[in-house]
Amino acid sequence: MDFDSYKKTIANVLNSLDAAEIDKFIDMLLEAYNNDKFVYVIGNGGSAANASHLAQDLAKGTRHSKEQSKRLKALSLTDNTPFITAQGNDDGYDSIFEQQLRTFAKAGDYLIAISGSGNSPNILKAIEWANVNGITTVGVTGFDGGKLRKLANHTVHVPLNDMCTSESIHSIIFHYVILELREKLKNLS
């Protein structure tokens, strides 16, 4: 594939996205802000990198000033390396996110789970626990959405059977969400 073809693929995928899913995602993040709730973000591999980036942008990138007292609270559970390695070693990798949620999350919080395939066992286990414990769940997926698309309360789906490009589209969506949130939060203060 040459670069012009790749650009066309990106444009075609972006045009196929459901804008209502993204608008709902933004509304949910505004609810988290308005209700002073935490937003936790999880993912594996490239999606872990996207999770870290999204959480940082939610917490810092949505501010309109350094002095702003009310802020969107967001953490990536992919960044807790000592916990992840201890949990993975002692009890298995499938529980690395679920066990962190048990430690930190409260009913009313939000969980954003990013998974290209939608079938990562550690993601699904975290979503299942969150759903039972009053945490609003969002699945950000690629391919056919896998099990995550069916389990999450809300989804943002990228209908593309390519992991790398799905992760790139996720990043584009997240940056758009941050820009929209920044404007909306500026108008609230």
C-alpha positions in Angstrom: 0.0 0.0 0.0 1.4 3.4 -0.9 0.9 6.5 1.3 -1.9 7.9 -0.8 -3.9 4.6 -0.4 -3.3 4.7 3.3 -4.6 8.3 3.5 -7.7 7.2 1.6 -8.2 4.2 4.0 -7.9 6.6 7.0 -10.4 9.0 5.5 -12.8 6.2 4.6 -12.7 4.8 8.1 -13.2 8.2 9.7 -16.2 8.8 7.4 -17.7 5.4 8.5 -17.6 6.2 12.3 -20.8 6.7 14.2 -20.7 10.4 15.3 -23.5 9.6 17.9 -21.2 7.2 19.7 -18.5 9.8 19.9 -21.0 12.5 21.1 -22.3 10.1 23.8 -18.7 9.4 24.8 -18.1 13.2 25.3 -21.4 13.5 27.2 -20.3 10.7 29.6 -17.0 12.4 30.2 -18.8 15.6 31.0 -21.0 13.7 33.4 -17.9 12.4 35.1 -16.5 16.0 35.4 -19.8 17.4 36.6 -20.3 14.7 39.2 -16.6 14.7 40.4 -16.1 11.1 39.4 -12.9 9.3 38.4 -12.3 8.0 34.8 -10.0 5.0 34.6 -8.5 3.9 31.3 -7.1 0.5 30.4 -5.6 -1.2 27.4 -2.8 -3.6 26.2 0.1 -2.9 23.9 -0.6 0.0 21.6 -3.9 0.4 23.3 -2.0 0.7 26.6 -0.1 3.6 25.1 -3.3 5.1 23.9 -4.8 4.6 27.4 -1.8 6.5 29.0 -2.1 9.3 26.5 -5.9 9.6 26.8 -5.8 9.7 30.6 -3.1 12.4 30.6 -5.0 14.5 28.0 -8.3 14.1 30.1 -6.6 15.2 33.3 -4.4 18.0 31.9 -5.4 18.7 28.3 -9.0 19.6 29.3 -7.9 22.3 31.7 -8.2 25.9 30.5 -5.9 27.3 33.2 -3.2 26.1 35.7 -5.3 27.7 38.5 -8.5 25.9 37.6 -9.7 24.2 40.8 -12.2 21.7 39.4 -10.6 19.2 37.0 -11.5 16.0 35.2 -10.0 13.2 37.2 -8.5 10.5 35.0 -5.9 7.8 35.5 -4.5 5.1 33.3 -4.3 1.8 35.1 -1.7 0.7 32.5 0.9 2.9 34.2 1.0 1.2 37.5 3.9 -1.1 36.5 4.8 -2.5 40.0 1.2 -3.5 40.6 0.8 -5.0 37.2 3.9 -7.1 37.4 3.2 -8.2 41.0 -0.4 -9.1 40.1 0.6 -10.8 36.9 3.3 -12.8 38.6 1.3 -13.8 41.6 -2.3 -14.2 40.3 -2.2 -14.0 36.5 -2.2 -11.3 33.9 -6.0 -11.6 33.4 -6.6 -9.8 36.7 -4.2 -6.8 36.4 -7.0 -4.3 35.7 -9.8 -5.8 37.7 -7.7 -5.9 40.9 -6.7 -2.3 40.5 -10.4 -1.3 40.0 -11.2 -3.2 43.2 -8.6 -1.0 45.0 -9.4 2.4 43.5 -12.8 2.5 41.8 -16.2 3.4 43.4 -19.7 3.2 42.1 -20.4 6.1 39.8 -16.9 6.2 38.4 -16.1 5.5 34.7 -14.0 2.9 32.9 -12.7 3.3 29.4 -11.4 0.0 28.0 -9.5 0.2 24.7 -9.1 -3.1 22.8 -8.6 -3.4 19.1 -9.9 -7.0 19.1 -12.3 -6.5 22.0 -11.3 -10.0 23.3 -8.4 -9.4 25.7 -9.2 -11.5 28.8 -7.8 -8.8 31.3 -10.0 -6.1 29.6 -13.1 -8.3 29.7 -12.6 -9.3 33.3 -12.3 -5.6 34.3 -15.4 -4.7 32.4 -17.4 -7.5 33.9 -16.3 -6.4 37.4 -17.1 -2.7 36.7 -20.5 -3.5 35.3 -21.5 -5.4 38.4 -20.1 -2.7 40.7 -21.9 0.4 39.4 -19.1 1.7 37.2 -20.1 3.1 33.8 -18.1 1.2 31.1 -17.0 2.4 27.6 -15.4 0.0 25.2 -13.3 1.4 22.4 -12.9 -1.3 19.8 -11.7 -2.2 16.3 -12.4 -5.3 14.1 -15.9 -6.5 14.9 -15.7 -5.2 18.5 -15.4 -8.7 20.0 -16.9 -9.5 23.3 -16.1 -6.0 24.6 -18.6 -4.4 22.3 -21.3 -6.5 23.7 -20.3 -6.2 27.4 -19.6 -2.4 27.7 -22.4 0.0 28.5 -21.3 2.2 25.6 -19.0 1.7 22.7 -16.9 3.7 20.3 -16.3 1.3 17.4 -13.8 1.5 14.6 -15.0 -1.0 12.0 -11.6 -1.9 10.6 -9.7 -5.3 10.5 -6.3 -3.8 11.1 -4.8 -3.4 14.5 -2.3 -0.6 13.8 -4.7 1.6 11.9 -7.5 1.0 14.4 -5.2 2.2 17.1 -4.3 5.3 15.0 -8.0 6.0 14.5 -8.6 5.6 18.2 -5.9 8.3 18.8 -7.6 10.6 16.3 -11.0 10.1 18.1 -9.4 10.8 21.5 -7.8 14.0 20.4 -11.1 15.2 18.9 -12.8 14.3 22.3 -10.2 16.3 24.2 -10.6 19.4 22.0 -14.4 19.2 22.4 -14.2 18.7 26.1 -11.8 21.6 26.5 -14.3 23.9 24.8 -17.3 22.6 26.8 -15.5 22.8 30.1 -14.3 26.3 29.4 -17.9 27.3 28.9 -18.9 25.7 32.2 -16.6 27.8 34.3 
